[in-house]
Amino acid sequence: MEIISQLLPFVILIAIMYFVIIRPQQKAAKNHQEMIEALKKGDKIVTVGGIISVIYKVEEKFLSVKINDDIIVKITKEAVARKLEDEA
């Protein structure tokens, strides 16, 4: 009985850490992965480096993106921070 009373605070602390830290991070990672999988040609994105571009071609692990009319670069899908929604 003493062991249970001594371990109870640690169990409660681990449960609090799970619900406050670990679970929200897992949910955010899942949402980000779903967003990356749903990207298609013509979508506006913001890269991790802060570059706003338009998707030109979608490949298995890479995206070809247009930075302006003349420049097309290839980036990894993990470099996409978020999809830029039209705010109009």
N, C-alpha and C positions, 0 to 999 in steps of 0.2 A: 504494500500500500504506500509506503514511503517513496518507493521508486516512481510510482505513478504521479504522486504529488510533486516530486522534484522534476520530472520530465514534462509535466503539463505546460509550464511557461514556455519551454522551447518549442513544443508542438504548436502552441498558439502563435508564437512569433513567426514560425515558418509558414503557418496558414495566412497570417496577415501579409507577409512578404509576397506570397504567391498571388493573392488577390490585388495587392497594391502595385507590385512591380512586374512580376513575371507574366501574368495573364494579359495585362494591357499591351505589353510589348509583343507577345505572340499574336494578339489580335491585329495590331498595327502592321506587323510583318505579313500576315495573311492578306490583309486588305491591299497592301502595296504589291504583293505578288499577283493578286487578281487583277489589279489595275494594269500591271505590266503585260499580263497575258491578253488583256482586252485591247491593247493598243493596235491601231490600224493606220494605213496610209492616210495622210492628211491631218492627223491629230497634231495639235500643238503641245509641246512638252517643255519642261524646264529640267535641265540636267543638274547633277550634283554640283557642278562647277558654276551654275547660274546662267548657262547659255540657253536662250529661248530659241527653239527651232521647230521645224515642221517635219514629220516623218515622211520620208520619200519611199523607203522600202523596208519591209519587215522580213527578217530572216530568223532562223532558229534561235541563235544566241546573240545576234547583233541587230542593230537598227541603222539604216542609212538615213541621215537627216540632212535637211537643207538649212544652212545657216542664213544664206541669202540666195539670190538668183544664180550666182556663179559657183558657190561652194557647197559641196556635198561631202559629208564626213561619215565614217562608220564608227559607231559607239556600241559598247556592250549594253544589254538591257538593264543591267544593274546600275548603270550610270544615270538612269532616269529617276529624278527626284519626285516629280509629280506631273500630272497632266494639267495643262493650262486650259481652263474652261473659258469660253467667251463670256465676257462680263457685260455684253450689250443687252 
